């Protein structure tokens, strides 16, 4: 496995991305892919004049065996030590972090039902891909796949951080977003925003081969499990525009209304949600029923399921399942610990820390029930 370093040179509102160097000698590499958040990376490498020249902030780091994830160098730290030698610690986040540099502006109203893919792509396009000072050079809208992105909804967004809002939508519907490099010519690349969805590989389905991590199969090396019901929120009171008793309001819950000890309430202040929209250059009020639907979508975002997190270390050299071939971050799998009688028939792999050092390669996944 080799590390690839790309140089980014803005040329007006476009971007020139070229492969500058390839590195196969490093002390350690941490490659943390997350499904509902922006992933991170860290390279620990011997310091030299050449490496200091290569590893600069603002450059892109990739791997020759991973063409889906690319990191943006955000920090370079030089450590000198008479005994252990001189090292560079190069770290950053994956390219989705570029969206963090934009705020959603102005207000976007989707009062007619459209797909989540269309909403996210439109909001990203208008805030980061159009011409002008707000354009992120070289960024284009790519493909969308997965049934979750085809769901229709109505919603309103204004002045949220673009990256955080995209991941809020991802967690809400069960999808993910990623920006990768795509080659356009022999030496040039562009950045593509793509929306996708994980695959069900658990024992509860028969369309795909089952992926089971178990101490009984010797592919589960360590296992931790925790659950927390205190974070749960399943019934929302949402208040929008207006003052006092005149405020527009509604409630939201998913399915049947929870009762008694099963009811966990939350208040959602949506006073900033506009009850007017621009149409053909005119300001018109949003019909009350459509505004209530928008408030309910806001309440839907505040729903929180009981927290169940499972962290494990799995066998890298397992002959049964290979990461990024048989299963991927975002997939649903089955995890069991027979000795303690714990079995999670369908649990989502939401993160994978892949680390390389002198001891070899390690995989540390994070699972979450959804």
TILUMNU-310903 format. One record per residue: z, y, x of N, C-alpha, C in turn; residue in three letters. Coordinates in steps of 0.02 Angstrom, whole numbers, padded with zeros to 5 digits, always signed. Layout:
# TILUMNU-310903
ZYXZYXZYXALA ...
***
This chain:
# TILUMNU-310903
+00000-00059+00042+00000+00000+00000+00000+00063+00044UNK -00043+00110+00027-00049+00172+00065-00035+00233+00021UNK -00009+00286+00052+00001+00349+00017-00059+00394+00030UNK -00083+00425-00024-00140+00471-00018-00116+00541-00032UNK -00138+00589+00009-00119+00659+00001-00181+00700-00014UNK -00179+00735-00071-00235+00776-00094-00217+00850-00089UNK -00266+00890-00072-00257+00963-00068-00285+00995-00131UNK -00248+01042-00160-00271+01079-00218-00286+01151-00198UNK -00346+01174-00210-00366+01243-00194-00393+01275-00258UNK -00356+01323-00287-00382+01358-00347-00441+01402-00328UNK -00494+01396-00366-00553+01439-00358-00565+01472-00425UNK -00539+01534-00433-00538+01569-00497-00502+01526-00548UNK -00535+01507-00603-00501+01467-00653-00516+01393-00646UNK -00547+01373-00590-00560+01303-00576-00516+01280-00517UNK -00521+01216-00503-00478+01188-00451-00517+01139-00408UNK -00513+01148-00343-00544+01101-00297-00490+01053-00272UNK -00498+00989-00285-00450+00938-00264-00486+00890-00217UNK -00463+00885-00156-00495+00842-00107-00443+00799-00072UNK -00464+00739-00053-00420+00693-00017-00415+00716+00056UNK -00353+00733+00077-00342+00761+00143-00320+00709+00195UNK -00278+00661+00173-00251+00614+00222-00228+00550+00187UNK -00224+00496+00225-00198+00432+00201-00143+00410+00250UNK -00086+00390+00222-00028+00372+00264-00003+00303+00245UNK +00004+00259+00295+00030+00192+00281+00094+00177+00320UNK +00121+00227+00355+00183+00217+00393+00235+00267+00369UNK +00282+00243+00329+00337+00284+00304+00399+00240+00301UNK +00457+00273+00303+00520+00235+00304+00538+00209+00235UNK +00527+00250+00183+00542+00228+00115+00502+00269+00065UNK +00491+00239+00008+00457+00273-00047+00491+00254-00112UNK +00507+00305-00152+00535+00294-00219+00484+00321-00269UNK +00464+00279-00317+00412+00296-00365+00439+00281-00435UNK +00463+00332-00469+00500+00323-00532+00455+00344-00591UNK +00428+00296-00627+00386+00309-00685+00428+00308-00748UNK +00425+00361-00788+00462+00367-00850+00414+00372-00908UNK +00434+00344-00965+00392+00343-01025+00403+00406-01068UNK +00465+00427-01074+00481+00485-01117+00502+00546-01076UNK +00487+00547-01013+00505+00604-00970+00457+00606-00911UNK +00460+00661-00874+00417+00668-00816+00446+00628-00758UNK +00406+00584-00729+00429+00542-00674+00437+00581-00609UNK +00471+00550-00561+00484+00582-00497+00466+00534-00440UNK +00459+00563-00380+00445+00522-00321+00482+00553-00261UNK +00490+00512-00209+00520+00536-00146+00492+00494-00089UNK +00469+00528-00037+00444+00495+00023+00489+00514+00081UNK +00512+00464+00118+00554+00474+00178+00511+00453+00237UNK +00493+00500+00280+00444+00486+00333+00464+00522+00397UNK +00446+00492+00455+00462+00523+00519+00431+00592+00524UNK +00470+00639+00550+00445+00707+00558+00401+00712+00620UNK +00345+00745+00612+00300+00759+00667+00260+00821+00649UNK +00229+00851+00699+00187+00910+00685+00133+00893+00634UNK +00104+00833+00642+00050+00812+00597+00076+00803+00525UNK +00134+00769+00518+00161+00757+00451+00183+00821+00417UNK +00211+00867+00455+00230+00932+00426+00168+00969+00402UNK +00113+00961+00437+00051+00992+00417+00022+00960+00353UNK +00031+00893+00348+00002+00856+00292+00043+00866+00228UNK +00109+00856+00233+00152+00856+00174+00176+00927+00160UNK +00137+00963+00121+00153+01032+00102+00167+01036+00028UNK +00210+01082+00009+00221+01093-00062+00156+01116-00095UNK +00146+01092-00157+00086+01109-00193+00031+01058-00185UNK +00039+01011-00138-00011+00958-00131+00008+00898-00175UNK -00041+00855-00185-00033+00798-00230-00025+00734-00189UNK +00022+00692-00210+00034+00627-00178+00014+00572-00227UNK -00026+00524-00203-00045+00467-00243-00037+00402-00204UNK -00053+00347-00236-00051+00281-00204-00118+00247-00215UNK -00140+00209-00165-00204+00176-00172-00202+00118-00221UNK -00141+00097-00242-00136+00042-00290-00113+00067-00359UNK -00111+00132-00369-00091+00160-00434-00136+00221-00448UNK -00185+00212-00491-00231+00266-00507-00214+00302-00572UNK -00152+00291-00596-00130+00323-00658-00079+00378-00646UNK -00042+00374-00591+00013+00420-00580+00005+00456-00513UNK +00012+00522-00516+00005+00564-00456+00062+00616-00457UNK +00093+00624-00398+00149+00669-00393+00130+00736-00361UNK +00164+00788-00382+00155+00855-00353+00213+00869-00306UNK +00198+00883-00243+00251+00896-00194+00284+00963-00212UNK +00349+00961-00227+00387+01021-00245+00439+01038-00193UNK +00457+00990-00150+00510+01003-00101+00494+00964-00037UNK +00501+00998+00020+00495+00965+00085+00556+00985+00126UNK +00593+00935+00148+00655+00947+00185+00651+00914+00253UNK +00666+00951+00307+00666+00925+00375+00738+00910+00397UNK +00750+00848+00418+00816+00827+00443+00809+00804+00515UNK +00848+00833+00560+00847+00813+00630+00913+00781+00648UNK +00909+00727+00688+00969+00690+00707+00955+00658+00775UNK +01000+00669+00822+00991+00644+00890+00991+00568+00892UNK +01028+00536+00847+01033+00463+00848+00980+00430+00804UNK +00972+00456+00742+00928+00423+00695+00857+00450+00697UNK +00845+00505+00733+00777+00532+00737+00766+00587+00686UNK +00707+00614+00685+00690+00670+00642+00649+00645+00582UNK +00667+00668+00522+00634+00643+00462+00616+00700+00415UNK +00564+00687+00376+00546+00730+00321+00564+00695+00256UNK +00594+00731+00210+00607+00706+00143+00562+00745+00096UNK +00511+00712+00071+00460+00744+00028+00471+00719-00043UNK +00480+00766-00090+00495+00746-00158+00461+00791-00208UNK +00459+00769-00270+00429+00808-00324+00425+00767-00387UNK +00387+00792-00434+00377+00759-00498+00303+00744-00508UNK +00289+00702-00559+00220+00686-00573+00186+00746-00606UNK +00120+00743-00613+00080+00802-00631+00096+00830-00700UNK +00130+00794-00743+00150+00821-00807+00194+00883-00798UNK +00227+00890-00739+00271+00947-00728+00233+01013-00729UNK +00166+01010-00722+00127+01072-00726+00133+01104-00795UNK +00141+01064-00847+00148+01091-00914+00214+01128-00923UNK +00263+01114-00881+00327+01149-00886+00320+01223-00870UNK +00265+01242-00839+00254+01312-00820+00228+01354-00878UNK +00219+01324-00936+00193+01360-00994+00241+01355-01054UNK +00244+01411-01091+00279+01414-01155+00228+01413-01211UNK +00244+01381-01267+00198+01378-01323+00198+01446-01358UNK +00143+01481-01353+00137+01549-01378+00065+01562-01399UNK +00052+01591-01458+00102+01611-01509+00122+01552-01552UNK +00142+01566-01614+00162+01513-01661+00101+01472-01683UNK +00109+01406-01682+00056+01361-01706+00079+01330-01772UNK +00039+01340-01824+00053+01311-01889+00003+01257-01905UNK +00029+01197-01921-00013+01142-01946+00011+01127-02016UNK -00011+01167-02065+00012+01159-02134-00029+01107-02172UNK -00085+01085-02143-00124+01030-02170-00113+00970-02124UNK -00110+00910-02153-00094+00851-02113-00149+00836-02063UNK -00130+00832-02000-00175+00812-01946-00139+00763-01901UNK -00175+00728-01859-00144+00677-01816-00103+00710-01761UNK -00053+00672-01738-00011+00697-01682-00054+00708-01620UNK -00104+00665-01610-00148+00674-01551-00184+00741-01555UNK -00210+00758-01614-00245+00822-01622-00198+00880-01612UNK -00137+00875-01637-00088+00929-01629-00072+00940-01556UNK -00053+00886-01520-00035+00894-01450-00094+00919-01409UNK -00153+00890-01419-00211+00911-01380-00228+00984-01394UNK -00224+01006-01456-00239+01075-01473-00189+01123-01440UNK -00125+01106-01446-00073+01151-01418-00080+01155-01342UNK -00091+01098-01309-00099+01099-01236-00163+01137-01217UNK -00216+01127-01254-00279+01161-01239-00271+01237-01243UNK -00241+01261-01297-00236+01334-01307-00185+01366-01260UNK -00138+01327-01234-00087+01356-01190-00099+01343-01116UNK -00144+01296-01099-00151+01278-01029-00222+01264-01006UNK -00271+01260-01052-00338+01241-01032-00392+01293-01045UNK -00376+01344-01083-00426+01396-01097-00433+01442-01038UNK -00486+01482-01038-00496+01530-00984-00444+01585-00989UNK -00432+01619-00932-00383+01672-00931-00325+01656-00885UNK -00276+01699-00883-00220+01693-00837-00176+01633-00851UNK -00176+01608-00913-00131+01553-00930-00163+01484-00916UNK -00226+01483-00898-00260+01419-00885-00231+01386-00823UNK -00218+01321-00828-00200+01280-00770-00266+01254-00742UNK -00288+01280-00685-00354+01261-00658-00361+01186-00651UNK -00420+01161-00671-00435+01090-00661-00408+01044-00714UNK -00370+01070-00764-00340+01027-00815-00386+01023-00876UNK -00400+00961-00898-00441+00949-00957-00407+00899-01003UNK -00428+00898-01065-00400+00851-01114-00439+00785-01110UNK -00403+00731-01100-00434+00665-01094-00429+00625-01158UNK -00428+00559-01151-00428+00514-01209-00359+00506-01239UNK -00359+00487-01303-00297+00470-01338-00305+00399-01367UNK -00255+00358-01358-00257+00289-01383-00189+00269-01410UNK -00188+00222-01456-00125+00200-01485-00118+00223-01557UNK -00094+00179-01600-00088+00195-01671-00038+00250-01685UNK +00013+00258-01641+00064+00309-01653+00033+00379-01652UNK -00018+00389-01611-00050+00454-01605-00097+00468-01663UNK -00112+00418-01703-00156+00428-01761-00117+00447-01824UNK -00051+00444-01821-00011+00464-01878-00022+00537-01895UNK -00023+00553-01960-00033+00622-01982+00034+00655-01996UNK +00037+00721-01986+00098+00758-02000+00082+00831-02009UNK +00132+00869-02031+00129+00942-02033+00187+00968-01991UNK +00176+01019-01952+00231+01049-01914+00213+01118-01889UNK +00265+01153-01866+00257+01220-01837+00293+01222-01771UNK +00261+01253-01720+00291+01258-01654+00284+01329-01629UNK +00336+01354-01596+00331+01420-01566+00381+01427-01509UNK +00357+01449-01452+00397+01469-01395+00441+01413-01366UNK +00423+01351-01377+00455+01295-01342+00422+01287-01274UNK +00458+01257-01227+00427+01239-01164+00376+01185-01176UNK +00315+01192-01150+00260+01148-01167+00274+01076-01147UNK +00296+01064-01085+00308+00995-01063+00364+00963-01103UNK +00420+00999-01113+00476+00970-01150+00457+00955-01222UNK +00416+01000-01252+00395+00988-01321+00351+00926-01325UNK +00304+00917-01278+00260+00858-01279+00302+00795-01276UNK +00353+00793-01232+00394+00733-01227+00439+00724-01289UNK +00457+00779-01323+00494+00773-01386+00451+00738-01438UNK +00388+00756-01441+00341+00722-01487+00334+00649-01467UNK +00327+00636-01402+00320+00567-01378+00378+00523-01401UNK +00439+00548-01391+00497+00508-01410+00503+00501-01485UNK +00479+00551-01521+00482+00549-01594+00437+00496-01623UNK +00378+00486-01593+00329+00439-01622+00321+00375-01582UNK +00350+00372-01521+00345+00312-01480+00285+00309-01434UNK +00255+00366-01418+00199+00368-01372+00219+00400-01306UNK +00171+00410-01263+00184+00443-01199+00124+00486-01180UNK +00135+00531-01133+00083+00576-01107+00083+00572-01032UNK +00024+00579-01003+00018+00574-00930-00042+00615-00907UNK -00035+00646-00848-00091+00681-00817-00109+00644-00753UNK -00172+00624-00748-00195+00588-00689-00256+00623-00659UNK -00273+00602-00599-00333+00627-00566-00392+00583-00584UNK -00449+00613-00597-00511+00577-00610-00565+00606-00566UNK -00602+00563-00531-00654+00586-00485-00714+00609-00524UNK -00739+00668-00506-00799+00696-00539-00860+00690-00495UNK -00851+00698-00430-00905+00688-00381-00876+00647-00324UNK -00914+00639-00270-00891+00599-00214-00826+00626-00184UNK -00817+00692-00184-00759+00721-00151-00717+00765-00198UNK -00735+00769-00261-00700+00814-00306-00665+00776-00363UNK -00611+00805-00388-00571+00775-00441-00554+00827-00494UNK -00536+00802-00553-00508+00845-00605-00444+00812-00630UNK -00403+00850-00666-00342+00823-00695-00353+00812-00770UNK -00336+00753-00794-00345+00735-00864-00279+00721-00898UNK -00266+00754-00955-00208+00738-00996-00228+00681-01043UNK -00190+00626-01041-00205+00568-01083-00143+00549-01123UNK -00154+00530-01185-00101+00507-01230-00110+00433-01243UNK -00056+00395-01241-00062+00322-01249+00002+00294-01280UNK +00003+00229-01288+00059+00194-01320+00070+00127-01285UNK +00133+00106-01280+00148+00042-01250+00127-00016-01294UNK +00126-00076-01265+00104-00137-01300+00163-00182-01314UNK +00164-00212-01372+00217-00258-01390+00203-00326-01357UNK +00247-00344-01310+00242-00409-01276+00306-00450-01287UNK +00345-00432-01338+00407-00467-01353+00394-00533-01388UNK +00447-00572-01398+00440-00637-01432+00432-00629-01507UNK +00436-00567-01533+00430-00556-01604+00357-00548-01626UNK +00311-00556-01580+00240-00552-01597+00202-00608-01562UNK +00141-00621-01584+00101-00675-01555+00031-00652-01534UNK +00019-00586-01535-00046-00561-01514-00054-00558-01439UNK +00002-00550-01403+00001-00544-01330+00048-00595-01299UNK +00035-00615-01236+00082-00661-01202+00152-00632-01201UNK +00202-00674-01211+00272-00652-01213+00297-00636-01142UNK +00333-00581-01137+00366-00563-01074+00441-00567-01086UNK +00474-00614-01051+00546-00625-01061+00580-00622-00993UNK +00629-00576-00987+00670-00572-00927+00737-00603-00943UNK +00756-00654-00904+00816-00693-00920+00846-00722-00857UNK +00913-00725-00857+00947-00760-00802+00929-00833-00803UNK +00910-00859-00862+00890-00928-00866+00823-00942-00833UNK +00781-00891-00825+00717-00898-00792+00718-00874-00720UNK +00777-00854-00697+00786-00830-00628+00742-00769-00611UNK +00724-00729-00662+00687-00668-00648+00727-00605-00667UNK +00791-00616-00683+00837-00561-00698+00894-00565-00648UNK +00893-00520-00598+00941-00525-00543+01008-00492-00559UNK +01007-00436-00595+01068-00403-00616+01057-00373-00685UNK +01112-00360-00721+01105-00339-00790+01165-00297-00810UNK +01151-00239-00842+01205-00198-00871+01183-00177-00941UNK +01232-00171-00986+01217-00158-01055+01269-00111-01083UNK +01247-00060-01120+01295-00014-01151+01268+00010-01218UNK +01314+00023-01265+01295+00049-01330+01343+00104-01349UNK +01319+00156-01383+01360+00214-01401+01336+00238-01469UNK +01377+00229-01521+01358+00251-01588+01377+00323-01603UNK +01418+00354-01560+01442+00423-01573+01385+00474-01572UNK +01330+00459-01537+01275+00506-01532+01230+00504-01593UNK +01241+00457-01638+01196+00446-01695+01195+00506-01742UNK +01135+00524-01766+01127+00575-01818+01072+00549-01865UNK +01089+00541-01930+01041+00511-01975+01030+00550-02040UNK +01062+00609-02047+01052+00650-02107+01056+00724-02086UNK +01002+00761-02100+00997+00830-02076+00996+00879-02134UNK +01033+00935-02125+01027+00993-02168+00988+01045-02129UNK +00930+01065-02155+00886+01111-02118+00881+01176-02157UNK +00898+01232-02124+00894+01297-02154+00844+01340-02117UNK +00797+01370-02155+00744+01409-02126+00751+01483-02137UNK +00697+01517-02154+00695+01589-02162+00739+01613-02220UNK +00764+01675-02213+00803+01706-02266+00874+01721-02242UNK +00913+01752-02287+00982+01771-02272+01029+01742-02325UNK +01086+01717-02302+01137+01693-02348+01112+01638-02393UNK +01126+01645-02457+01105+01594-02506+01030+01594-02518UNK +00997+01647-02494+00924+01652-02504+00884+01614-02452UNK +00919+01586-02402+00883+01549-02350+00849+01488-02380UNK +00788+01476-02358+00752+01417-02380+00783+01356-02346UNK +00793+01304-02383+00830+01247-02356+00806+01181-02385UNK +00821+01128-02349+00805+01061-02372+00847+01012-02333UNK +00839+00948-02347+00874+00896-02309+00823+00844-02287UNK +00844+00803-02240+00799+00749-02216+00839+00689-02195UNK +00815+00630-02212+00839+00567-02184+00781+00519-02183UNK +00785+00470-02141+00732+00421-02134+00748+00360-02177UNK +00713+00354-02234+00726+00298-02278+00779+00316-02330UNK +00819+00266-02350+00871+00277-02400+00925+00323-02372UNK +00954+00363-02417+01006+00410-02395+01068+00371-02372UNK +01091+00383-02310+01150+00348-02286+01213+00371-02322UNK +01263+00327-02329+01323+00343-02366+01385+00324-02326UNK +01440+00357-02344+01507+00341-02321+01511+00338-02244UNK +01534+00283-02217+01543+00280-02144+01478+00272-02107UNK +01424+00259-02142+01359+00253-02109+01322+00320-02106UNK +01353+00374-02128+01321+00440-02131+01343+00483-02073UNK +01295+00506-02033+01308+00550-01976+01265+00613-01985UNK +01296+00669-02004+01259+00729-02023+01248+00776-01964UNK +01195+00816-01969+01180+00866-01918+01150+00928-01953UNK +01167+00987-01927+01140+01050-01953+01084+01073-01907UNK +01027+01091-01937+00969+01114-01899+00954+01186-01919UNK +00962+01232-01871+00947+01302-01884+00873+01314-01868UNK +00833+01323-01921+00761+01334-01913+00742+01404-01937UNK +00787+01452-01924+00774+01520-01947+00713+01551-01913UNK +00697+01525-01853+00639+01552-01817+00573+01523-01842UNK +00576+01478-01891+00514+01449-01917+00483+01497-01967UNK +00426+01524-01949+00393+01576-01989+00371+01548-02056UNK +00377+01590-02109+00352+01570-02175+00287+01604-02192UNK +00254+01630-02140+00188+01660-02147+00141+01632-02094UNK +00077+01635-02108+00028+01611-02060-00034+01656-02061UNK -00071+01655-02006-00133+01693-02001-00191+01650-02027UNK -00230+01678-02072-00288+01642-02098-00344+01692-02109UNK -00399+01682-02072-00457+01726-02075-00437+01798-02060UNK -00392+01806-02011-00372+01872-01990-00321+01905-02035UNK -00299+01872-02088-00249+01899-02134-00184+01860-02130UNK -00129+01896-02141-00064+01864-02143-00048+01843-02214UNK -00039+01777-02224-00027+01751-02291+00037+01709-02291UNK +00074+01710-02346+00135+01669-02350+00117+01595-02353UNK +00158+01554-02322+00149+01482-02326+00179+01459-02393UNK +00141+01422-02433+00168+01398-02497+00235+01363-02487UNK +00280+01370-02535+00348+01345-02527+00351+01271-02513UNK +00310+01231-02548+00313+01158-02537+00289+01140-02467UNK +00239+01178-02441+00217+01165-02372+00270+01186-02322UNK +00304+01241-02336+00358+01264-02291+00415+01214-02289UNK +00432+01185-02347+00485+01134-02350+00465+01073-02308UNK +00401+01055-02312+00377+00999-02270+00385+01014-02196UNK +00372+01076-02176+00380+01096-02107+00453+01092-02086UNK +00498+01113-02131+00570+01109-02116+00592+01036-02108UNK +00565+00992-02151+00583+00922-02146+00558+00890-02081UNK +00500+00911-02058+00476+00887-01993+00522+00910-01937UNK +00548+00972-01944+00596+00997-01894+00660+00955-01896UNK +00682+00936-01956+00741+00894-01963+00730+00825-01934UNK +00669+00800-01941+00652+00733-01915+00663+00730-01840UNK +00650+00786-01805+00658+00788-01733+00731+00782-01712UNK +00778+00798-01758+00849+00797-01742+00881+00729-01754UNK +00844+00682-01781+00872+00616-01794+00885+00579-01727UNK +00943+00549-01721+00961+00514-01660+00987+00445-01678UNK +00957+00394-01649+00980+00326-01660+01040+00310-01615UNK +01080+00260-01633+01134+00239-01587+01104+00222-01519UNK +01138+00244-01467+01112+00236-01400+01127+00166-01374UNK +01074+00131-01357+01081+00066-01325+01038+00067-01262UNK +01069+00062-01205+01033+00065-01141+01049+00002-01101UNK +00997-00027-01073+01004-00086-01031+00969-00074-00965UNK +01005-00080-00911+00976-00073-00844+00983-00140-00807UNK +00931-00157-00770+00930-00221-00737+00894-00215-00671UNK +00900-00267-00631+00856-00274-00573+00820-00340-00583UNK +00754-00338-00579+00715-00397-00592+00682-00422-00528UNK +00664-00485-00529+00635-00516-00469+00564-00489-00457UNK +00554-00461-00398+00489-00432-00381+00437-00487-00371UNK +00456-00540-00338+00408-00592-00321+00402-00646-00374UNK +00423-00629-00435+00419-00678-00489+00347-00702-00499UNK +00339-00767-00503+00272-00795-00514+00254-00793-00588UNK +00303-00776-00630+00290-00774-00702+00255-00710-00723UNK +00287-00652-00707+00261-00588-00730+00258-00539-00672UNK +00203-00504-00667+00195-00453-00615+00188-00385-00646UNK +00229-00338-00621+00229-00269-00646+00161-00237-00633UNK +00137-00200-00682+00072-00165-00681+00012-00213-00682UNK +00026-00275-00698-00027-00322-00712-00015-00357-00779UNK +00045-00386-00786+00063-00421-00848+00101-00376-00897UNK +00135-00325-00872+00172-00279-00915+00176-00211-00880UNK +00189-00158-00921+00187-00089-00897+00244-00050-00928UNK +00259+00007-00899+00309+00052-00928+00285+00072-00998UNK +00330+00067-01047+00313+00082-01116+00305+00020-01158UNK +00297-00038-01127+00288-00101-01165+00354-00125-01194UNK +00349-00163-01248+00407-00196-01277+00410-00267-01251UNK +00469-00287-01227+00479-00353-01198+00543-00382-01227UNK +00561-00441-01204+00624-00473-01223+00669-00481-01162UNK +00732-00462-01170+00781-00469-01115+00841-00508-01141UNK +00862-00557-01103+00920-00597-01124+00964-00613-01064UNK +01029-00618-01078+01076-00641-01028+01114-00699-01059UNK +01092-00760-01044+01117-00819-01079+01192-00830-01067UNK +01215-00812-01007+01286-00825-00990+01333-00787-01036UNK +01312-00727-01059+01354-00687-01103+01330-00688-01175UNK +01278-00727-01188+01254-00733-01257+01221-00670-01283UNK +01194-00629-01239+01161-00567-01260+01085-00578-01260UNK +01054-00557-01315+00981-00563-01318+00953-00503-01356UNK +00908-00468-01325+00873-00412-01355+00801-00434-01366UNK +00786-00454-01427+00721-00484-01442+00663-00436-01430UNK +00673-00372-01446+00621-00322-01437+00652-00258-01411UNK +00640-00245-01347+00669-00186-01315+00614-00154-01272UNK +00616-00088-01268+00561-00053-01234+00578-00038-01162UNK +00530-00050-01119+00537-00032-01048+00518+00042-01043UNK +00568+00086-01035+00555+00158-01036+00554+00189-00966UNK +00570+00151-00915+00567+00177-00847+00567+00122-00796UNK +00535+00134-00739+00534+00086-00685+00537+00122-00618UNK +00591+00110-00582+00598+00137-00514+00571+00084-00466UNK +00518+00101-00432+00488+00056-00383+00504+00085-00314UNK +00539+00046-00274+00560+00072-00208+00536+00026-00152UNK +00517+00057-00097+00493+00021-00038+00534+00046+00022UNK +00560-00001+00062+00594+00017+00124+00588-00041+00172UNK +00630-00040+00224+00625-00092+00275+00644-00161+00248UNK +00678-00162+00191+00698-00226+00160+00646-00253+00111UNK +00593-00215+00102+00541-00238+00056+00536-00195-00006UNK +00513-00224-00060+00501-00189-00124+00551-00211-00176UNK +00578-00162-00213+00625-00175-00267+00600-00144-00332UNK +00615-00176-00387+00599-00149-00453+00664-00142-00494UNK +00677-00082-00518+00736-00070-00559+00713-00040-00625UNK +00709-00080-00678+00686-00054-00743+00743-00025-00784UNK +00726+00018-00832+00773+00041-00882+00744+00024-00950UNK +00785-00008-00992+00763-00029-01058+00801+00011-01111UNK +00769+00020-01169+00801+00055-01224+00778+00027-01290UNK +00827+00014-01334+00809-00008-01401+00786+00052-01442UNK +00731+00043-01478+00703+00098-01518+00691+00074-01589UNK 
***
